[in-house]
């Protein structure tokens, strides 16, 4: 039977975790990035469709390719970070459904309607992006998620000419590393239980 995790763990993942704006000059080994993906991939998605795709930006060359598409305020956040991941979703995610949902391979046809297809892909990719950030925090990394970039430009630069990524569409990006905590903003307010919801 599951039990609540410790207060220290809850602090690390939620209560004391902050959005990073600057980074320590400290490397993040690839093995840790692979570990956070292996943790994040266990999060639930509808019919286990797993539509999110991740392009991991590590090299200076790749960062320079990304730089022209970033909003000015985000340039240093990305260029200084040890890693940045482009969180994307696959327009042809349903092709993997027979593998991912083997007890009902015909489930790929559940997404034949274009509106249902997009809703499933985008919603579940967003979930997977959130799982990835929580996994990163759980493993001791800090996150700097951002949406200030030219999505069409990123898609053209990184996905359009690639045989295996041409159906990927960028959603948001997230820098990863160890934050300089002095550069974080004061904690912003959150809505109360009553402001954000209602029991009926």
Residue pairs with C-beta under 8 A, 6 or more apart in sequence:
9 138
11 17
12 137
12 138
12 140
13 134
13 137
13 138
17 137
17 142
17 143
18 142
18 179
18 181
18 184
18 185
18 187
19 143
19 144
19 145
19 184
19 185
20 77
20 81
20 142
20 143
20 144
20 175
20 177
20 179
20 180
20 183
20 184
21 77
21 144
21 179
21 180
21 183
21 184
21 185
22 76
22 77
22 80
22 179
22 180
22 182
22 183
23 77
23 80
23 81
23 82
23 142
23 175
23 177
23 178
23 179
23 180
24 177
24 178
24 179
24 180
26 82
26 177
26 178
27 82
28 82
28 83
28 141
28 176
28 177
28 178
30 58
32 139
32 141
33 56
33 83
33 176
35 139
36 132
36 135
36 136
36 138
36 139
36 141
37 54
37 132
37 135
39 135
39 138
39 139
40 128
40 131
40 132
40 134
40 135
40 136
41 50
41 128
41 131
42 131
43 127
43 128
43 130
43 131
44 127
45 51
45 124
45 127
45 128
46 120
46 123
46 124
47 97
47 100
47 101
47 104
47 107
47 110
48 100
48 101
49 93
49 94
49 96
49 97
49 100
49 101
49 111
49 120
49 121
49 124
50 93
50 96
50 100
50 124
50 128
51 89
51 90
51 93
51 120
51 121
51 122
51 124
51 125
51 128
52 87
52 88
52 89
52 90
52 124
52 125
52 128
52 129
52 132
53 88
53 89
53 90
53 125
53 165
53 168
54 85
54 86
54 87
54 88
54 132
55 85
55 86
55 88
55 158
55 159
55 165
55 168
56 83
56 84
56 85
57 63
57 66
57 78
57 83
57 84
57 85
57 86
58 82
58 83
63 78
63 79
63 84
65 157
65 158
66 78
66 84
66 86
66 149
66 154
66 157
66 158
66 173
67 75
67 78
67 79
68 153
69 149
69 150
69 153
69 154
69 157
70 78
70 148
70 149
70 150
71 146
71 148
71 149
73 148
74 146
74 148
74 149
77 144
77 146
77 175
78 84
78 173
78 175
81 144
81 175
81 176
81 177
82 176
82 177
82 178
83 175
83 176
83 177
84 173
84 174
84 175
84 176
85 132
85 173
85 174
85 176
86 154
86 158
86 170
86 173
87 125
87 128
87 129
87 132
87 170
87 171
87 172
87 173
87 174
88 125
88 159
88 168
88 169
88 170
88 171
89 121
89 122
89 125
89 168
89 169
89 171
90 96
90 121
90 167
90 168
90 169
91 121
91 167
91 168
91 169
92 167
93 111
93 120
93 121
94 108
94 111
94 117
95 108
97 105
97 107
97 108
97 111
98 105
98 107
98 108
101 107
110 116
111 117
111 120
111 121
122 171
125 171
126 171
129 145
129 171
129 172
129 174
132 174
133 143
133 145
133 174
136 142
136 143
136 176
137 143
141 176
141 177
141 178
142 176
142 177
142 178
142 179
143 174
143 175
143 176
144 174
144 175
144 176
144 179
145 172
145 173
145 174
145 175
146 172
146 173
146 174
146 175
147 172
147 173
149 170
149 173
151 169
151 170
151 171
154 170
154 173
155 168
155 169
155 170
158 165
158 170
159 165
159 166
159 167
159 168
159 169
159 170
160 166
